């Protein structure tokens, strides 16, 4: 390392600046390297805590339908809004063997209802609702007694 002695001498700070620059150059090389010694940033991949397919704010049914096909022979209908008529729905297979049922209740192109049939008995075991149609699912309802009617509701975190 060269010591700079002259009219614009910064004393020890001059050396500090040189060392800091050298460290930054070497660190930049290490950060851009691939392999086991490469630097990493962030918290890593987001864990899948619920096993449900990712539904993002404003996801259209077509975007949400990219996933697993339902099990062969699965035939179900759902009345997501309770008006007595079956809805047009997308049925997606789940990694655990069940089926997710996605419905655009109000016809705006975004999923407002995601029902889950865990045991393939053609009954929704639990369902998430976006009641105010803002892209955030506020409520989850459960069929506790297995009769095909959702009995109990819980509000989801952040709603």
C-alpha positions, 0 to 999 in steps of 0.5 A: 500500500502506498502512503500519500504524503503531499499537499492533500494528505488525509493522513491515516484516512488516506490509507483507510480509503485505500484499504476500504476500496480494496476490500470492496473490490474483493468482496464484489468479486466474492458476491458475484461468484457462483458456488458454495462460497458465494455470498447470499442475501435475503431470507431465502425462499418463502416457505409454504405454510398452508399447502394451498396454491398461491393466490396473489392480489388481483389474480385472474382465474386463468392465472390461478388455474396454472397448477395441478389437474384435479384427480381423474374422475373428480366431479363436483359443483359449488354454490360459492355465493349461496344463491342456489345456483352452481358457479363456474369454477376451476378445479385444481389438484393439491399436492396432498391429494385434495382439490381446490375450487376457485370461483370468481363470484362477482365476475370481475376476473379475480378469484373471490372464493377458494374452497378446499375438498381435502378428502375428495368427497365432493364437499368443501371442507373449508373455504377462503372468501374475499368478501369485499372484493379487494384481492385479500381473503378476509374470512375462512369458513369450515365444515366441522360436521362434514355435512357439506355446509360451512358451519364456522368462520374465522377471520384471517390474519391481516384482514 
